[in-house]
């Protein structure tokens, strides 16, 4: 199973988010909207560094093609079959962004 995070434009630019630190305290970060691909890549790298996530990641293009094609705003979970067709489509986030639901689907359907 391969996973990929696609970083799309910010859903809530200039929001302040709290990132847990190793000491258990919260580090406050402002996440700005991006107007260039370099800025989008910088936000992605900052996110990956702060969260210590190691999942392979890419950024959406300047036309927001992935966001539009997959109705990915503000966030969404998908599973693709070996033929690249969608086999699982989660509901839009934040309330529909349910990792345990995807996990259960994967356990049931991927052998």
Secondary structure, DSSP 4 states (H G I P E B T S, - for coil): ----EEE-S-SSTTEEEEEE-TTS-EEEEEE---SSHHHHHHHHHHHHHHHT--S-EEE--TT-HHHHHTT-SS---EEE-TTS-EEEEPPPTTTT--HHHHHHHHHHH--
